[in-house]
Amino acid sequence: MSEVYITVLLPVAIIITMFGLGLTLTMADLARVFKAPKAAVVCLFCQVLVLPAIAFGLAVSFDLAPELAVGMMLLAASPGGPSASLFSHLAGGDVALNIAVTAINSVIAMVTFPVIAEVSMAHFLGEGRSIGLQADKLIQVVVTVVVPVVVGMRVHHRYTAWAERMRGPVKVGSVIVLVAVIIGAVSQQYDVLLDNAGTLTVITLLFCLCSLTIGYFVPRLFQVGLEQAIASAMEIGIHNAVLAITVAITVLDNPTMAIPPAVYGILMYFPVALVAYGFAHRAGVAKLEGVSD
C-alpha cells in the first residue's frame, strides 16, 4: 500500500468532504432540527441501528468472506455522505435536514463506529481488537472529521456569499476525491475484487436499495413530512464510503475490508439517481396538478 495514499490522500479526502459539509451548514439549520427533532431522530435510528442489522443479515445470507463482511459492516456504520444533500435537493427533499443529520451522525459515529467494527470483527474473524476511543484515534477523528466541519461553518458565517458560491465546486470536488480514494483502494486489492465482483455487486446494490426504502418508508410510518422523508432516504442511501475505506486501511490495516465500501461508492449512484429522479418527477407532477386545479 502506497505510503502517500495512506498518510496523505485518505486524511485529506476526509478533511475536504467534511469541510464541504460545514461550508453548507449553519447554526440555524441545527436549531431547526432540534426544534422539530422527530425526522432527525427517526433517520438517526435507522442509520445507527437498523442498517448495521441489515448489512449483517446480507453478509451472512451471501456467506461473504470474513474480511469482506467486516467491510460491509464498516460501510453500514458510516454516516451519510456529503453528496446526500445534493441528491436531496434534486429530489425535492429537506436539504437542511440532510446537512444537520450528517453533521450530528458524524459525531455519534465517533462512538458507534468503533463498537460496530469491534463486534463485527469478533464475529466474522473470531478476534477482538480494540479500535475504540484511544487518545490517538480520538484526536485523529476530531482533527479529520469534527474540526473541518466547525471550520467550514465558521467560514460560512463570516464569508456567506463566498460559501454559497463554493457549494457547487465543493460538492464536485468531494465526488472527485471519492473517485480517487476508490481507485486507490481497488487498485491495491484488484484480485480480491475480481474474485468477488458478482457477489459484491449484488450485495451492495441490495444494501443500497434497502437503505433507500427504509430511509423513506420508516419516517413516513412515523408521519414525517414528505420532504423530510425524501431527505432521509437520500441521507440513509448515501453512505460516507471514504470514511469506511479510511478506517479499513489506516486504522485496521486491512485493505481487503475497504473493497465493499469502494464498490458501494461506485454503484450506489445508479439506484440513488433513479430514486431521486422518481421523487423529482412526482413532485413536478404534483405541482402541475396543483396549478391546473
N, C-alpha and C positions, 0 to 999 in steps of 0.2 A: 504494500500500500504506500503510495507516494506520501512522503512526509509533508510536502506542501499542501496536498489535498486534505490531510488530517488536521494540521495545525493552523492553516490559513483559510482555505476555501470554505470548510464547513462552519467554523465560527463566524466568518464574515457573512455567509449566507443567512444564518440565523439573525445576526445583527441587522442586516439590511431589511429582511422581511418584517422583523419586529419594529424597527424604526418606521417603516412604511405604515404599519398598523397604528402606531402612536401618532403619526402625522395626520391621520384621519379621525382621531378621537379627541373629544373634548370632555370636560367635567360635566357639562350639561347632558351629554349622552349617557354617562354613567348615572347621573342623578335621575334621569327619566326612567332608566331601567329599574332603579331601586324604588322609585315611587310606584311603579306598576310591575312588580317582580315576577308575576306568575309565568309569563312567557319565558323569561330567562331561567327560572328555576326548573321548569319542565325540560327545557333544552339542555341544561347542565346535567340534570338527572339522566337523560338519555345518553349523553356523551360519556359521563363518568362511570355509570353502572351498566346500562343496557348494552352499549356497543361492545365493551370487552367480553360480555357474556356471549354475544352473537359471534364475535371473532373466535372465541374459544370453541364454540359449537361447530363452526365451519372447519377449523383446523383439525378437530377430532374426527368429524364426519368424512373429510377428504384424506384422512391419515397422512397429514402433511409431515414432512421430515421435521424432527425436533427443533433444529435451529430456525427453520423457516416458520414454524408455528410460533416461536417466540417473536420473530419479526412481525408476524400478523398482530400479536398482542401489543407490541410496541406501537404499531400503527393505530390500533384501536384506542390506546391510551393517550394518543396525541390530541391536542386541542384543534380547533378549526384552523384551516389555512387562511392566509391573508387574502387569497382570491375569492373567498366566500362572499365578501361584501360586494365584489364586482358582479358576480353571478346573481346575487340577491337583488342588486339594483336592476339588472337586465330582466329579472323575473318579476319585478314589482314587489319585492319584499321590503321589510323594515330594516334598512341598512344600519341604522344606529344600533339596533338590537344585535346585529352581527358583530359590529365593532366592539360593543361593550362585552358581549359574551366571550368573544375571542380573547379579550384582554383579561377578563376575570378567570377564564378557564386556563389561561397560560400560567397564572399564579397558582391556581388549585393544582395544576399538573406537577408543580414542584413537589407535592406530597404524593398524589395518586400515581404518577408515572413510575417512581421507584418501586412502589408497592406492587403494582401490576407486573412490572418487569421481574421482580424477585419471585413472586408467586408462580408466574408462568415458567421461569427457568427451573424452579424447583419441581414443577410438574412434568414438563416436557424433557428436561435434561437430567433430572434427578440430582440437581446440585443447587445448593443455596449460595448466593453471592450477594453481599450487601452492596447496593449502589445508592443507598439512601442519602440522608442528609449529613454526610460528612462535610466538614468545613470547606474543603477544597472544591467539592462538587457543588455545594450550595453557592459558593462565591462564583463558580463558573456559570451556573444557571442565572444568578442575579445579573451578572455582567452581560451575558449574551441574550437574555430574554426580557428581564424587567427594566433594566436601565435604558435600553433603546426605546422601549415604549414610552417611558417617562420623558426622555429627551425629545422624542417625536411630538408628544403632547405639548411640551414647553415651546417647541419651535412653532407648532400650530397656533399657540396662544399669542406669541409675540409677533409672528410673521404670517398672519392668517391668509392674506392674499397670495403670498408665495406658496404656502402649504396647499391651498386649493388648486393652484396651477400645477403643483407637483403630484397630485393624486394619480393622474393617469400614468405619467412616466414611472412613478414608483411601483405601481401595480405591474407595468410591463417589465420593469427591472426585476421584480420578485419572481415573475414567471421565468425570465432568462436565468436567474440564479437557480431556480428549481430544476430547470433543464440541465444546467451544468452539474449540479450535485447528483442528479440521477445518472447522467452519463458517467460520471466518475465512479459511482457505486457499482453500476452494471459492468463497467469495463474491468473492474477488479475481480468480479465473480461471474464472468461470461459463461463459463462451462456449467456452473450451477443453474444459471438462468435457462440455458438451453435444455438441460435435463428436466427442468420443472416448468417449462414455459406454459404447457397446456393447463396443468393444474392451477398454476398461479394466475393465469388469465381468468379462468372460471371463478376461482375463489375470491379474487379481488373485485371482479365485476359484481358478483353476488353480494359481497360485503358493501359495495357502493350502493347498489340498489336497495339493500336492506336499510342502510343508513338514511338514504333519501326518503324511503317510505316511512320509517319510524319518525324521522325528523319532521315530517308533515302531519301524519295522522295522529300521533300521540298528542301533540299540542291541540289539535282540533277536538280530540276527545275531551280535553280539559277546557274546551270552549275558549281557546286562544284565538284572537282575530286572524283573518286570512293573511294579511301582510306579515304578521309575526310568525305564522306557521310556515309561510314560504321562506322567510329568513332563517327559521330553524332548520328547514330541510336543507338549505344551502350550507348552513353552518355545520350540520352533522354529516352531510355528504362529502364535504371537502376537508380532509384532514391535513395537518401540517406534516407532510411526508419528510420534509427537510429535517425536522426535529427528530423524528424516528430514526432516520438514516444517521444523523449525527450521534445520537446516543449509542446506536448499534456499533458504530465504527470507533468513536473516540472514547466512550465510557466502557462499553462491554468488550471492545477489541475483537469484534466478530463481524467481518464484512458480509458473511452469509445472511445474517439477520437483517441486513439492510436491503436485501433483494425484494421481499414483499412490499415494503413501503415504496421502493423505487418503481416497481411495476404498477402499483396503485397510483403513484404520482403521474404516470403516463396515461393510464386507461380511464381514470376517474372523470376526465374532462368530457368524454363521449356521452355517458349517461347523464352527467350533470348538465351539459349543454342542451340535450334533448328535453330534459325536465324543465330547465329554465325557459326554453322556447315554448313549451306547453303552457307554463304558467303565464308567460307574457302574452301568448295568443289568447288565452282565456280572459285575461284582464282587458285586452283590446276589444274582444267581442262584447264583454260586459259594458264597456264604455260606449260602444256603438249602440247597444240596445238601450242604454240609458238616454242617449241623445235622441234616438227615434221615439222613445216614449214621451 
